[in-house]
Amino acid sequence: AYEKRFPTCPEIPVFLGSEILHESRSDDGAIHIIERSCKLNVDAPRLLKKARVEYVFFIQKNTVNWKERTLRIEAHNETFANRVVVLETCSYSVHPENEEWTCFEQSASLDIKSFFGFESTVEKIAMKQYTSNIKRGKEVIEHYLKELISQGITFIPRWTPPPVCGQKDEQAPAVGHDADDEPLESGALGTTKEQTGSSCPPAEAGSPDADKLDADYIERYLGQLTPMQESCLIRLRQWLQETHKGKIPKDEHILRFLRARDFNIDKAREMLCQSLSWRKQYQVDYILQSWRPPALLDEYYTGGWHYQDKDGRPLYILRLGQMDTKGLVKALGEESLLRHVLSINEEGQKRCEENTNVFGRPITSWTCLVDLEGLNMRHLWRPGVKALLRIIEVVEDNYPETLGRLLIVRAPRVFPVLWTLVSPFINENTRQKFLIYSGSNYQGPGGLVDYVDKDVIPDFLGGDCMCTVPEGGLVPKSLYQTDEEPENSDHIRLWTETIYHSASVLKGAPHEIVVEILEGESVITWDFDILKGDVVFSLFHSKRAPETSHKEATLPGSSAAGDNMQLIDKTWVLGVDYSRMESPLVCREGESIQGSHVTRWPGFYILQWKMHGPLPCSGTSLPRVDDVLASLQVSSHKCKLIYYYEVLASKDFRGSMSSLESCNSGFSQLSGATTSSSHSQSSSHLSR
């Protein structure tokens, strides 16, 4: 089929003709080599006219090895060879496991040394020409294959060495090796329907998957695949069988990684190996047996499985707008949420296998229906977005091509902000599966009914089906977690760093954190919750680097994680060694504080939490009643809090909708007396 392209090929307009420069055969007739000069017309008239060249000539060498059943094509440019070097290699060979398949590999290199100052233009032209020729070359081969089949030529006999007789016998080989014979033209691909005498060993009989190339199996469990896609699947599976220690993934699982990398076998292999290593390290294969969601998740996590869509995909419903994501992160931690999401994905794969058996066709992905009714800025606070991006990263890396469709309904005005933050971290193939409806657009034709049967649409979306997905609600702050209450020590942590940290504050032993700012105009942001007792929060600045000193808590049950960290030395003098950036802020038990400070100078900024006590009495004033009661209540106890902080460049902070909701009120709006520094800006927002 390849030889039919010569001497001219109407199917390739830029190919104007060729002539044979050299032709040779091996003594046994197994190897046939033809070297040609090929004339091409390149789409660059002005450039060629400037260079006084009308056409471009290439030297092409074709080597057919009838014994090994391969065709190798090597080409290099003759025109401008001293300025541009183009090398291209193509090879056709018979697939080692299936003789009905042909393997094709192609590579090329372009080295532009100099080209009259048009190096960039030549490079673009060459790349454009090369990429278009790849697709066109495949179409031309298929065209000539069909032409041969229409002539009744579908295969050629296997090459056999000539008998050791006389010269006369050698000139009459059975396969017709003369250049003008039809068998030569039809045999370039080296495919055959013969099943005996193969020079390539068949799949091992002892292999449990040796029979999985059966067409019925592929149609039943994998879906429609091109021969090249099937070849990639077999090659990657064979490589795993030879090199991977442990359980070999199912074909459906391998196929997901191939699809995620557009069937680039090297990229898919790398991605799959990293995922298998990750699954082994964190024992993800056993997560459905070992993971038991905390009762808090069962009550406040607003997601669950709900029948299937019209295509038979399992349907997962997530009422994100009704979920207190901030409360769940603070109460459970990122580790539990990530494990819960992984268990959902594992359950989804299990349900896909079950639906494949029920419906009798391959179901390899599921549909997710996300209801955003109630979504607001509370869902867009920075720590939560960071946790969400981390979860998306883990899922994208280890569960590719498992999401068949994502239906987003009742998207509010704030949704574009969330989409802007999240979409860059989602694979392009996944983003194309998103369907977004605002308001009530999901109702009626073109909406949910196009993808989900009416009797399955949940009641809260106007359907008749009762949905058992929890309605969520605010997580009580009394359930927020501290480091003294570990999430789970029975498994290896998936999340090496926690977003929120906890601290204990004792009388006379504040908790302090230092942030070094190298350049001005940075932004320090914070978010903390007072879990027990009343605390005074302050922000200081010093040019001196403080020395860290720990003052361990002496109360029973305290841990190192809850130790006090004191940075401001007792010998330091306020106003001399360090200065206060803002007036202190009194934070009551149960309050949540979010805030920010735009720095003006480099140096060391110290965030301080200390136990709140009654203000000293002056001659004309008495302590407030609530201060006295608070002092009596916490005098013998330590205060507890969980906190998060981050430093941002001012350009990343200003206008950011995910910056801790910190631009709504003045830092000291909630405290009694306030003086705002003219050299800095800061703000805090309190919520109860």
N, C-alpha and C positions, 0 to 999 in steps of 0.2 A: 504493500500500500504506500509506503514512503517513497519507493522508487518511481511511482507514477507522477511525482511532482516534477520530474525532469524529462526533457530539457527545459520545458516551460510549464508554468502552472497558472491557468486562468483564475484559479481560486485565490491566488495571492497577487493582486495587481502590482505591488511594488517589485515583484520578482519578474524581471524582464527576460531572463534566459540564462543558459549555462552551457559550458562546453567541457568535455572530459579532458583533463590534463594528463592523467595517469590512471592505469587500471592494472590490477594484479590479483592472482589467486594462489593459494597455497597448493602444494603438490597433491594433497589429498582432496582438494576442492572444498575443504571445510571453511576456509576464510576467504572472503571476497572483499577487496579494497578498491574504492573508486575515489579519485580526487578530482574536483571540479572547480572551475572558476565561475562564480555566480555574479550576475549584474543586477544591481538594485537601484531603484529610484527612491530617493529619500525626500521626505516632505520638508525641504529647507531651501527653496529656490534662490532666495536672495543670498543666503550664506554660500551656497555652492557657486552661484554666479560670481560672487566676490572672489572665491578661491579658484575660479576658472575650471570648475569640474562639473560635468553634466551628470555622471553616474558614479556610484560607489561599487567597487568590486570586492568580493569576499572569496577566500579560498576555503572550500569545504571538503572534508575527508570523511567518507562513510565506510565503516568496517562492519560487515556482516559475518558473524561467527555461527555457522550452522551447527557446529558441534555443541557449543555452549548455549546456543539459541539466544543470541544477543545482537543488538544493533547499536553501534556507537557512532555518534556524529560529532565531529570536531570542526570548528570554524574559527577563522581569524580574518581580520580586515587586511586588504592589500593596499587600498587607497588610504593615503595619509598615514601609512604605517609608522613613519618617523615622528608623527605628532600625536596620534591616537592609537592605543592598543586595545582592541576588542577581542576577547576570547570567550567562546561559548562551547559548552559540552552538553550533549544530550545522550541518554541511553535508554534503550528499551530492553526489557528482560522478562522472562516468564516467572510468575509468582511461585515461590518455593513450595507453597502448600496447595495451590489451586491452579491447575494448568489452563483454566478458562480465563485467567486474569493476566493482564500485562502490567508490569511495573514500569513507570516512566519517571526519570529524574532529569532535571535540567538545572544548569548553573551557568553564570556568566560573570565576567568582570570587565570593567571599563577603566582605563587609565589614560587620562588626558594630560599629555605633557605640555603641549602648547598648541594653540589654534587661532592665530592671528588676533588674539584678544577676545575671541568668542568662546572661551572655554565653558563658561556657564551655559550659554545657549546650546552648545553642542551636547553638553551633558543632559540637558532637559530633553532635547530631541532624541538622543539615544535611549534614554529611559522610557520615553513615551513610545518609541518604536518597539523597544524590547517587550514592554508589558502588553502592547497590542498584539505582537507576534505570538506570545505564549498562548493566548486564547484562540487566535486564528489558526495556529498550528494544530491544535487539538481538533478544531472543526474540519480542517482539511483532511486529517487522517481519517476521521469518521466518514467523510464524504467518499474517499476512495475505498474504504472498507465496504461501504454499502454498494459501491459500484462493483467490487469484486464478488460480493455475495450475489448480486443480481446476475452475474455471469456464471454462477454455480460454483465459484471457488470459495470454499469456507475453511479449508485446512490443507496442509501439505504433509506428505509422509515424513516421518522422522529421518534425519540424516544418518546414514550408515557409512562406515569407511569403505572405500572401494576394495574389491577383491584383489589380492596380490596375483594378478595374471599378467596381462601384457598392457602395453600403452593404449591399445585399442579399447580395452575395457574401462580404463580410467577416463577416457573421453566421453563415456556414456553413463554418467551417474543417474541414479533413479530419481533424484529429486529435481533434476533440471536446473543446473547451476549457470547456464548461459545467461548473459546479460539480457537477452531479448525474450527469455522464456517467462511465461505467466507465473509459474511457481515461485520464481525469484521475487516477483513483485508482491505476491500474496504472502510470502513467508517472512517478510521483514519484521513483523511483530513477533514472530516465533510462537504464536499460540497454536494449540492443537486440541482436538477432542479425543486423541488417543489416551487411554488410561493405563497403558502397559509400556514397559521399557523406559520409564521416566528417569532422566539423569538426576532429578531432585527427589529426595525422600519424601514420602507423604507424611501427614501428621502422625505422631506416635499413637499406636493403638492403645497404649495405656493411659493416654491423656484423657481426663474426664471431660474435656471440652472439645475433643477431636471431632465430634459430630455436629458441632454448633454452626457450621457453615451451611447447613441445610437451609434451603430457601424458605421452607415452611416455618422453621424456627425463627429466621430473621423477620419474616412478615408477622409472626405471632407475638414475638416478644421485643423486637427492636424497632420495627417500623421500616419504612422504605429507606434504603441506603444505596448509593451509587457503588459500583465495583471498587472505586478507589477508596471510598469510605469504609467499605467492608475490609479491604486490604489493610488499612491503617488499624482497624480494630484487631484484626488477627495478629498483626506484627507487634502491636503494643502488648496484647495479651500473652503472646509467646515470649516476649522479652521479660514480662513479669514472672512467668513460670520458670524462666531460667535463672533469674537474679533475685527475685523477691523472696525473703524468708517470712513465712506466715501465710495467712489465708489470702488467696487470690480474689480480688473483687469480682463481682458478677459483671457480665458483659454490659448490662445497662449502666452500671456505675462507671466503667471505663469509657463508655460512649459519651457520657456527660462531659468528661474532661476533654475528649477529642472535639466535641462540638464547641466547647468554651474557647478552644484555641484554633477554631476553623480548620480542624483536622491537620494541623501542623504537628507531626508526631513527636518531634523533639520538644516543643513547648508543652504539649500535653503530657509527655512523660515526666518532665520536670515538675509540672504542677501536681500531677497525680502522686509522684513520689513524696513530695513535701507534705501532701495531705495524708498519705498513709503513715508517714512518720509522726505527724501530729496526732492522728487517731490512736496510734499505739502509745505515744507518750502520755496522753491524757485519758486513755482507756475509754474513748468515745464509743467503741463498739458495744460497751456494756452499759451505756448511760440509761437506756430504757429500763434496765433491770435494777440499776443502782440508784438512780435519781428519783427522789420523792419530793415533789414541790412542797415548800412550807405552806402551812395553812393560810398564811398571809397572801400568797400568790393565788391560791384557789379562790380567795374572796375578792381580791382587788385587781388581779390581772384580767383585763377584759378581752380575752381571746379564747377561741376554742374551735374544734372541728364541727362541721355542719353539712352532712350529706355530701353531694358532689355537684359539679356544674353540668351543662348540657353535653360536654365532651367526655364525661366520665371522670374528670379530674377531681380528686378530693378537694373540698372547699373549706378554707380556713377563714373565719371571721375575726377581725380585730377592731374593737371599738376604741380606737386610739384617743379620740376626743374625750371619752369618759374616763380615761385612765390617769391616775395621779402618778405620772412617771417620776416626778421629783420625789414624792413620798416613797415610792418603791425603791428607788436608788438609795435613799437615805436609810430605809428600814431594812433592806435585804443586802445591799451592796451589789457591785457590778458582777461579782462571781456567780451569785445565784441567778441573776437575770440572764447572764450569758448561758449558763447551763440549762436554764429553762428553754431558751430559744433553740439551743442545740437539740434538746429532747423533742421539740416541736418539729424540727427538720428531720430527725431520725424517724419520728412517727409518720411524717409525711411520706418518706420513702417506703415505709412499711405499707402504708395505705395504698400507695401507687401499685405495689406488687399485688395486693389483694384485689384492687380494681381491674388489673390486667387479667387476672384469672376469672373475675366475675363477668367482664364485658367481652372477653375473648379477643382483645386487641391490645397493643402496647400502650400503657398509661405510664409515662415517665416523669410527669411533673404535676404540680397542683396549682390551684387558683386561690388567691388571697383577696378577700373583700375587706377593705379598710373604710370604716365610717369615721369621718373627721368632725362630726357634729360635736361642738364643745371645745375644739382645739383653740388655744389662745396662747398668749405669751408665756404662760406658766410652763408650757411644754418646750419652750425654746431657750431655757436658761442654759448657759454655756457648759457646765459639767454634764448635763443630760445629753446635749448634742455630742459631746466628746464620747460618752458611753455608747450612744447610738452609732456613731461612725465606727467605733471599735467593733461592735457587734456585726455591722454590715461587712466590715473587712474580713472577719472570721468566716462568715457565711459565704461571701463571694469566693474565698479561697478554697473552701472545702465542700460546698454544696452547689457547684455550678450547674446551670441549666435545670434546676429543680423547680423554678417558678415558671409556670406556663403562662399565667396572666395575673395582673394586679389591677383590681377594680377599686378606684378611690372615689368615694361618694361624699356629697355634702362638704366639699372643700371650702373652707372659709377664706376670707381675704388675707389672713395671715399665712395661708399655705404656701404662696410663692416664696416667702422668706425661708421656710423650712426646706422647700425644694431646692432653692439656691444653695443652701448649706450642704445638703445631702447628695444631690444628684452627681456632683463630680466624682464621688466615691463609688458609684454604681456602674457596673459594666454596661457598655453601649448596647449589647444584645439584650440585657435585662431591661434597660430603660425603654426599649422599643415595645415592651410588653405591658407598659403602663397605660391605663385608660382612666382619665380624670374627669369627674362630673362635679360641677358646682351647683349649689342650690338644690332644686328639685329636678335637674336635668336627667337624673338617673331613672326617672319614671317614664313609662311609655316606650314606644318603639325607638330603637337606637340606644336604649339604656340597659338596665340589668336583665330585662327579659330576653335580650339577644344572647345572653351567656348563661343565665340561670333560669331553670324552670320556675314558673309562677308559684307552684306549690312548695318551693324551697326558699323563696325570698322571705327573710325574717320579718316578724311582725313590726319591729321598730323602724323598718324601712317601707312600711305600708303593705307588706305581704301577709299571708294567712298562716305562715308557719311559726310555731312557737320556738323561740331560740333560747337555749340554755346558757349562752355566754354570760358570765357575770356582768352586772351593770357598773361595777367599780365603785368610785367614791374616793373621798380624801382619806389617806392613811393617817391614823392618829399619830401625833408626834411622840406619844409615849412609847410607840413601837420602834422609833428610830434606833439604829444599832450603833454601838460603840465598839472600839477594838477589844474591849474586855469581854465582848460577847462574840466569839469567832463564828463565822458563817457555817463552816463545816470543815473539820480536820480529817475527815475520812478519805479525802481524795486529793490528788495533786491539783494545785491551783492553776486555773486557766488564765486568770488575770493576775499578773505579777505585781502590778501597781494599783493601789486603790485610789479613787478620786477624792473621797472624803477621808479625813483623819480625825481621830478623837483625841481629846485632852481632858485632864482633870486639873482643876484649879483649887488650890488650898489657900487658906487664910495666910497671907504673908508670902505666898509662893505662886506668883503669876505664871502663866504660860506665854512664852514669847517666840516669835519667828522673825528671822532676819532675811531681808531681800536686798541683794546687792544690785544697784542700778548703775550701769556704766555710762549711759547717756541720758540726758534730760528728755523730757516729753515722752516718757514711758508711762504706762498705765498699770497700776497694781489693782487687781480686782479680788474680791473676797465674797464668800457666801458661808454663813455659819448658822447653826441652830443651838439654842440654849436648852439642853435637855433637863438640867437640874440646877436649881439655885439661880441667883441673879449675878450678872457679870458686868464689869465696866470694860469697854473696848476702847483702846487708844492707838494712835499711830504716831511714831516718833521718827526723827531723822538724825543721823550722826555721820560725821566724816571719818570717825574711827571704827575699825572693825571690832565688834564685840567678841568676847571669848565665851564659848559655850560652857555652861555648867548645868548639871542635872541635879535636881532636888527630888529624890524619890519619895513617892507617897508612902506613908506609913500605915495607912488603913488596911484592914484585912481584905484580901481578894484583889488588891491593886496589882497591875502588871507594868512591865517596862514600857509598854505602848502608851500607858496613861501617865507616865512620869511627867513632872513639870520640867520645862526647859527655860532657864532664866539666862538672859543675854545682857541686860543692863546691869553693869557692875554697881555695887552699893556705894562705891567711892565716886561714881559719876555724879556730876552736878547738872541739874536741869537748867538749860539756858547757856551752859558752858560746854559740857561734853556732848550733849545731845539736846534736841529741841522738839517741842510738841508741834505736830503738824495741824492738828485740829483739837477742839475741845473733846473731852471724854464722852462716850455714849453709854448710857445705862441700858442694859439689855436684860429684860425680865425672863423668867423661866417660861418656856414654850414659844418664845418669839424666834422668828427667822429674820436674819439681817443679810442684805445684799448691798454691796457698795463698791466704790472705786475711788482711786486717787491718781490724779495726773501729776506726775513728778515734775519738778522744775530743775532740780540739781542732781548730779550723780552722788553716789554715796551709799550708805546703808540705812534702809528703812526697816523699822521694827514694829511688827504688829503685836499688840499686847492685850491679853485677857487677864483681868484680876478680879478677885472676889469683891462684890459690892458690899460696902458697909455704910452705916449712917453717916451723913455729913457732919463735920464738927460744928458744935453749937457756937453761934456768935452771940454778942450781947443782946441783940434785939430779935433773934429768931430761935425757934425751937425745931428739933428734927421732925421730919414728916412722919406721920403714923405708919405709912406703908413701909418706910425705910426701917423703922424700928422693928416692925413685925418681920420683915425680910431678914434683918440681922439676927433675930432670935431663931428664925426657922432654919437658917443655914450655918449658924455659928459652929455647930458640931459636925457639919457635913462638908463634903467637897462638892464643888460645882462641876458639872459635866457639859461638854459641848462637842459637836462635830463641825469640822471646818474644811474649807477648800479655798485655795488662793492661786493666782496665776498672774504672770507679768506679760503684758501685751505691748507691742509698739503702738503708738498713738494712732498711726494710720490704719491699723487693724481694728482699733476700738471705736473710733468715731463713726457714728452711723450704723454700727453693728447691732442688729436686733437680738443677737444671742449673747450680749455682754452682761449678763446677770441682772437685767432690768434695772440698771443702776443710775439711770439719768433722769429719774422722775422726781426726786426730791433732794433737798440739801442734806449734806452729811449730818449736820448737827440740828436738823429740824426737830428731832425728837428729844433733844436734851435742853436743859434749862437755859444756860447762857452760852452763847456761841460767838466766836470771833473767826472770821474767814481770812485766811492768809492771802495776801495779794500776789504771792508768788506761786500759788498752787491752786488746783481745783480738785474737789472731791465731792462725793455724794454717797448717801446710803439710803436704802429703802427697807422699811420694816413691814413684816406681815405677821398676822396672828392667825 
